[in-house]
Amino acid sequence: MANVTDEPKICEKGGSGLWLPLGGDAEAEWPSELKIVLYLLGLIYCFLGVAIIADVFMSAIEKVTSVKKQVMDKETQKKVTVKVWNDTVANLTLMALGSSAPEILLSIIELVGADFYSGSLGASTIVGSAAFNLLGITAVCIAALPDGELKRIKDQKVFAITGTFSIFAYLWMLVILVAFSEEMVEPWEGVLTFLFFPLLVALSYMADIGMFGSVRKPTEHLVLSQATPEQLAELMMKVRQDFGENLNEEQVKAALQHELRQRRSRAVYRVAAVRDMAGGKKVMGINDKNRAVLEANKITNSLALKEAACTNAFTNEVAKQNAKMSHVEFVSSRFSVLESVGKARFGMRRYGDPSVPVNVLWKTKSGNEAGCAKAGKDFHMQEGNVEFEPGTMYQEVEVEIIDDDQYEDDQEFYIEITSAVSSHPEISASVGEKKEATVVIVDDDLPGLLSFEKEEVHVQESTQKQMMEICVRRRMGASGEISCKVRTEDWSAKAGHDYTKLEEELRFTPGQMEAFAKVEIMPKGRYESTEKFRIILEEPAGGAKFDVTTDGGAESCVCTVVILADTKNKPLVDKIFSTLSPNWDEVLLGNAAWMDQLKEAVYCGGSAEEQSNSTWFEFVLHVLSLPWKLIFALVPPTEYCGGWLCFFIALAMIGCVTIIIGDLASLLGCSMQISDLQTAITLVAMGTSLPDTFASRTAALQDEYADASIGNVTGSNSVNVFLGIGLPWMIGAIYWQVIGPTDAWKAKYPDLLSVYPDGGFIVRSTGLAFSVAVFSCCAVVCFAILIARRQFLGGELGGPKTLQYVSGGVLGCLWALYIGLSIWNDSQGS
């Protein structure tokens, strides 16, 4: 009986993969050295291609997981707008699939392409990628932070679950291969391996919502586009303090994004890393050109502030040590008073020698800046003197504040000590540091709270354009003039096709209690399902605030408008049809986005302007990746079908590139005379994980916590086993259970025919089981290091530079040990 293993290898005459070699038998006769070089370059180029299409795939995932819906708040009994996808569920499902799609698809394609026989390339790539992700990427992230900076994982419960599963997943592989039915995967083993995936997602979700303890408090952050002028002013002050005064407009915007510290997903960091590799469009706040300038300014400004603080502290200390003087100053450099206070009193104190009388002259003054209080309108201009008798350490001055019924922003004026004179000839008097005090007048006239009269409004279309008025109510105060910005936001209804876009300012005069936002509804003769859009109030001015109990909370106010079809022209059958038909407004928008997508692929940096500012290295990367960019620009934009069309077509393209990667990896290994396992755990594993390495390092440097850099690695490793191995093993085991031992099966496994006479899905465990065992041991040591770092240093990443290098070096050595032992064992077996 002929043995299948006697068939020619892929690089020999008569051998072939799924698509390669293109040259057939003639290619097999090429010199080995030439083939090695060509296959290696081709493999690297395909790694670049799969990274670029994964960028597109991640964009589709971001679109899908950003979908919002309205739910009823149980406490307030009102509808609120929330995301459909839980962040933890999204990270463990679509996000993990996006980052691990090449490895998972390689395993599935290898199974189908080999007539449902197992291969070592797919499974070994998954184990090799897991080793590089956990050991290599973690080592890079630990050593990436500046000396002394620490970052820790925030969602510890989710990390504990995914970390436990990441070790259990590979131990479970070992048990399947060597314990229950040696070198054969039974159907129940494959099914159970696959079912561990939804179990992992369910447990992580339960931990995230607080079923295993307290509910995780969501990260609070301000959305820049929704910031009020007061909030922007506060942020601008922080920017000036951190980064200095000399920033242009673009750098100021980037600095504001930096200060907001918004928590980004791993997908965003991966997209930024891939675009860096391919000379693509930069991601704002991550890899744009302003980032390095801001970081340099922050370091320079911090050093200057420290130097100035040390100098001032030394000077002040010397002055206060002079005991032969009497010093007078305000008790505080800043006071605040209510506008209705009438007469306000402000304290002075003296220190030094209290035995002599001191006469102090003072006066009020107004500033020239906008927002300063005006003398005669907000306060009375005054001046006077205060006498400190011997032994008196405290005195007060009195200033009259003018009250009115007009709401105003907080305003400032100043009180200044002009001189301090002692009557003793030997003991002089002087004015201390706090010679001037700032007084903030706080307006107590209530401007009111703003909210929509109704949080959901239904409007039925007609044959003509109709103007819809949305009532905005003002309550709990009506003092002064207030305003807010009002704009529309697309949902299923699209501006320009279903309604007229609105973006204006809504004003309330003193005493006015309601105003109306007007939106024009377009006639379309709708035969679609009901369509919705949002009207959003934001940026309140004049002291107004939003009702926190309504949809949108304190930062905004949201009204959902539902456009209903004309009931007279919309029978039941048309309703059913409308739920199945596409939203053609989205198609029109998608067509425009498709053209922009093609233009973005042609230019380095995504536009003609960015291309003119690109470096020669970025331009070279762009030219090299241009063929891939043009091919993948044909993928439909995310505007179609809510991102799902882009999702599936990008996934199919990843599969096509993965087929080429699998054939090239086998050709390279065959030409170098090494096994698929050795090729998989080194070249293929590193090539598919390289974008994640750059993405994790960037996340470690820029994110507030370590979750996006190393926290998601454990979840991704678990998903790789449960999907990338569980799914093909389940399919293979069920297939051979149904088909039984064919002649080809008997020829391929003659040594196992007596052990498994009924056939089965055979997975040779010699090299794979040893590789899994070594990785599992290394993973345990890695988690022990992370736990120790958190316990003794306070964070998984960073710390003293010496300890960073020690921890990273140990993990790097563990990865090298895993590679070395796996190759050694495979060579021994061969």
Buried (B, 14 or more C-beta within 10 A) or exposed (E): EEEBEEEEBBBEEEBBBBEBBEEEEEBBEBEEEEBBEBBBEBBBBBBBBBBBBBBBBBBBBBBBBBEEEBEEEEEEEEBBBEEEBBBBBBBBBBBBBBBBBBBBBBBBBBBEBBEBBBBBBBBBBBBBBBBBBBBBBBBBBBBBBEEEBBBBBBBBBBBBBBBBBBBBBBBBBBBBBBEEBBBBBBBEBBBBBBEBBEEBBEBBBBBBEEEEEEEBEEEEEBEBEBBBEBBBEBBBEEBBEBBBEEBEEEBBBBBBBBBBBBBBBBBBBBBBBBBBBBBBBBBBBBBBBBBEBBBEBBEEBBEEEEEEEEEEEEEEEEBBEEEEBBBBBBEEEEBEBEBEBEEBEBEBBBEBBBEBBBBBBBBBEBBEEEEBBEBEEBBEBBEEEBEBEEEBEEBEBEBEBBBBEEBBEBBBBBBBBEBBBBEBEEBBBBBBBBBBBBBEBBBEBBBBBBBBEEBBBEBBBEEEEBEBEBBBBBEEBBBBBBBBBBBBBBBBBBBEBBBBBBEEEBEBEBEEEEBEBEBEBBEBEBBBBBBBBBBBBBBBBBBBBBBEBBBBBEBBBBBBBBBBBBEEEBEEEBBEEBEEEEBEBBEBBBEEBBEEBEEBBBBBBBBEEBBEEBEEEBBEBBEBBBEBBEBBBEBBBBBBBBBBBBBBBBBEBBBBBBBBBBBBBBBBBBBBEBBBBBBBBBBBBBBBBBBBBBBBBBBBBBBBBBBBBBBBBBBBBBBBBBBBBBBBBBBBBBBBBEEEBEEEBBBBBEEBBEEBEEBBBBBBBBBBBBBBBBBBBBBEBBBEBBEEBBEEBEBBBBBEBEBBBBBBEBBBEBBEBBBEBBBEBBEEEE
